[in-house]
């Protein structure tokens, strides 16, 4: 039964992505301008990084080309998270609760967590991945790094697990808006926490490093996948990433159900 339910939601989500593509491409000038803004944002970050490395050779053990790969993968990561879950979904959840729109969502014969967090994908995020991919390419070619095809599967496993962890963290934090009325900054707080993943995990020392590996495991979102791409892979990252993804996803579902038990509808 669970498998069939998963397949049903997967088919619905695929249709939602197609609808999002049609909707966003209807206004092609806006689509192009939004992509241009994203490209400009990445270009500004690249210029800032170049300025930083004028006088230094490394940041927390990462050289310029390694940082290019890290920022590039971080761009891919953040655009994916924002496009699939935040821009039109989790950012709007506090507002939906305040306006009573959650009442309507709860009447749908679908998983309510799925509806509030994934109902409207932001299709523009797909071309916004291109600047990130360009940075990864420049980092690999400029640094003379070779890609080991045998590490692609470990990389993909860790990266996808990081996406699941990031989604779960965002869902848990935003779910607090069920209790905290008009808590519109909550999704922004979640985003800012996840943006820490774009920094090398090695900048954190002592207890902070343990915290950002196990408690809020942002190291599995960008740093560890980047190191795996560059050939610096440690075997335990894969089972740890899978376990953390499963735990955080289950926790987000349980926390959402708990919140719904305390939810007072707008009609009550």
ZAMARGU-4260 file (C-alpha; in steps of 0.2 Angstrom, whole numbers, plus 5000, padded with zeros to 4 digits):
<rodrens>
0) 5000/5000/5000 | 5014/5012/5004 | 5023/5008/4988 | 5007/5012/4978 | 5004/5028/4988
5) 5022/5033/4984 | 5020/5030/4965 | 5004/5040/4965 | 5012/5055/4973 | 5027/5053/4961
10) 5016/5053/4946 | 5007/5069/4953 | 5023/5077/4956 | 5029/5074/4938 | 5013/5082/4932
15) 5016/5097/4943 | 5033/5099/4936 | 5026/5099/4918 | 5013/5112/4923 | 5027/5123/4931
20) 5037/5122/4915 | 5022/5128/4905 | 5017/5141/4917 | 5035/5149/4918 | 5038/5148/4900
25) 5022/5157/4896 | 5031/5173/4901 | 5048/5170/4892 | 5055/5187/4895 | 5052/5185/4914
30) 5060/5168/4913 | 5075/5175/4904 | 5077/5189/4916 | 5076/5178/4931 | 5089/5167/4924
35) 5100/5182/4921 | 5099/5188/4939 | 5104/5171/4945 | 5119/5171/4933 | 5124/5188/4939
40) 5123/5183/4957 | 5135/5168/4954 | 5146/5180/4944 | 5147/5192/4958 | 5152/5178/4970
45) 5165/5173/4958 | 5173/5190/4957 | 5172/5191/4976 | 5181/5174/4978 | 5195/5180/4965
50) 5198/5196/4976 | 5200/5185/4992 | 5213/5174/4983 | 5223/5188/4977 | 5233/5188/4994
55) 5230/5171/5000 | 5232/5153/4993 | 5220/5143/5003 | 5204/5145/5014 | 5203/5131/5027
60) 5213/5120/5016 | 5204/5124/5000 | 5213/5132/4986 | 5205/5143/4973 | 5200/5129/4960
65) 5193/5118/4974 | 5183/5133/4980 | 5176/5135/4963 | 5170/5117/4963 | 5163/5119/4980
70) 5153/5135/4975 | 5147/5128/4959 | 5140/5113/4968 | 5133/5124/4981 | 5124/5134/4968
75) 5117/5118/4961 | 5112/5112/4978 | 5104/5129/4983 | 5095/5131/4967 | 5087/5114/4968
80) 5082/5116/4986 | 5074/5133/4983 | 5066/5128/4967 | 5058/5112/4972 | 5053/5116/4990
85) 5055/5134/4996 | 5051/5148/4983 | 5032/5144/4981 | 5030/5131/4995 | 5038/5132/5012
90) 5040/5151/5011 | 5021/5152/5009 | 5016/5140/5023 | 5015/5153/5037 | 5004/5164/5026
95) 4993/5149/5022 | 4991/5145/5040 | 4986/5163/5044 | 4974/5164/5030 | 4966/5147/5034
100) 4972/5140/5017 | 4979/5125/5026 | 4961/5119/5030 | 4958/5116/5011 | 4974/5107/5010
105) 4969/5095/5024 | 4953/5090/5014 | 4963/5084/4999 | 4965/5065/4997 | 4984/5067/4997
110) 4998/5068/5010 | 4997/5085/5017 | 5016/5087/5019 | 5018/5083/5001 | 5005/5097/4996
115) 5012/5111/5007 | 5030/5108/5003 | 5030/5102/4985 | 5014/5107/4976 | 5022/5121/4965
120) 5039/5118/4959 | 5049/5133/4952 | 5054/5128/4935 | 5066/5142/4932 | 5078/5134/4944
125) 5083/5121/4930 | 5092/5134/4919 | 5099/5142/4935 | 5109/5126/4938 | 5120/5131/4922
130) 5131/5144/4931 | 5135/5131/4945 | 5139/5118/4932 | 5151/5130/4923 | 5160/5134/4940
135) 5162/5116/4943 | 5169/5114/4925 | 5181/5129/4927 | 5187/5122/4944 | 5191/5105/4937
140) 5200/5111/4922 | 5209/5125/4930 | 5215/5114/4945 | 5219/5099/4934 | 5208/5087/4943
145) 5202/5071/4935 | 5185/5063/4938 | 5184/5045/4944 | 5169/5037/4936 | 5169/5024/4951
150) 5165/5039/4963 | 5150/5045/4954 | 5138/5033/4963 | 5145/5038/4980 | 5144/5056/4975
155) 5126/5055/4969 | 5121/5045/4985 | 5128/5058/4997 | 5122/5073/4986 | 5104/5066/4985
160) 5104/5062/5004 | 5110/5080/5007 | 5095/5086/4997 | 5083/5075/5008 | 5092/5081/5024
165) 5090/5100/5018 | 5072/5098/5014 | 5068/5089/5031 | 5077/5103/5041 | 5067/5116/5031
170) 5051/5107/5034 | 5054/5105/5053 | 5058/5123/5055 | 5044/5129/5045 | 5032/5118/5054
175) 5034/5128/5069 | 5023/5141/5061 | 5008/5130/5066 | 5011/5136/5084 | 5019/5153/5080
180) 5006/5163/5071 | 5013/5175/5058 | 5030/5167/5059 | 5034/5172/5042 | 5053/5173/5045
185) 5054/5154/5049 | 5057/5149/5031 | 5070/5162/5029 | 5079/5156/5045 | 5079/5138/5037
190) 5086/5145/5021 | 5100/5154/5030 | 5105/5139/5040 | 5105/5128/5024 | 5116/5142/5015
195) 5129/5138/5028 | 5132/5122/5018 | 5140/5132/5004 | 5155/5135/5016 | 5169/5122/5018
200) 5165/5111/5033 | 5183/5112/5038 | 5181/5131/5043 | 5171/5124/5058 | 5182/5118/5073
205) 5179/5107/5088 | 5161/5105/5094 | 5155/5115/5079 | 5162/5103/5067 | 5153/5088/5076
210) 5137/5099/5076 | 5138/5102/5058 | 5141/5084/5054 | 5129/5075/5065 | 5116/5087/5073
215) 5114/5099/5058 | 5123/5089/5045 | 5127/5102/5032 | 5143/5094/5028 | 5134/5081/5019
220) 5125/5093/5008 | 5139/5101/4998 | 5157/5099/5006 | 5157/5080/5007 | 5149/5078/4989
225) 5162/5091/4983 | 5177/5081/4991 | 5170/5065/4983 | 5169/5073/4966 | 5188/5078/4968
230) 5193/5060/4973 | 5194/5064/4992 | 5182/5051/4997 | 5179/5042/5014 | 5169/5026/5013
235) 5158/5030/5029 | 5151/5045/5021 | 5138/5035/5011 | 5130/5024/5025 | 5130/5040/5036
240) 5122/5050/5023 | 5108/5037/5020 | 5105/5035/5038 | 5104/5053/5042 | 5093/5056/5027
245) 5081/5043/5033 | 5081/5049/5051 | 5078/5067/5046 | 5064/5063/5034 | 5055/5052/5046
250) 5057/5066/5059 | 5050/5079/5048 | 5035/5068/5045 | 5032/5064/5063 | 5034/5083/5068
255) 5022/5088/5054 | 5009/5075/5061 | 5011/5081/5079 | 5009/5099/5073 | 4993/5095/5064
260) 4986/5088/5080 | 4988/5105/5088 | 4982/5114/5073 | 4966/5125/5076 | 4958/5128/5059
265) 4952/5145/5054 | 4934/5139/5055 | 4935/5133/5073
</rodrens>
